[in-house]
């Protein structure tokens, strides 16, 4: 049997330095990325049953953009920002996975 090598590593938390053994789960974690509010992504797999806007339309924060049906629920997706609809990356009745970019909004408008 081979013994796992558990080296001590330095970890900085709030400007304090600690020496510890890092778990493989910690080492393989995905770094936090701030949410890009100009790219609306599906938060759950489902089917697009209604598209309420078109490319080039001006949207305000809170405007309904599309309806995503998932698990027999109709989720009304609203715009998180004000801007111009740059692109619509889905079609009516399209099945979308979690994390797919549905709509892109241009803030410069």
Secondary structure, 3 states (H helix, E strand, C coil): CCCCCCCEEEEEECCEEEEEECCHHHHCCCCCCCCCCCEEECCCCEEEEEECCCCCCEECCCCEEEEEEECCEEEEEECCCCEEEEEECCCCCCEECCCCEEEEEECCC
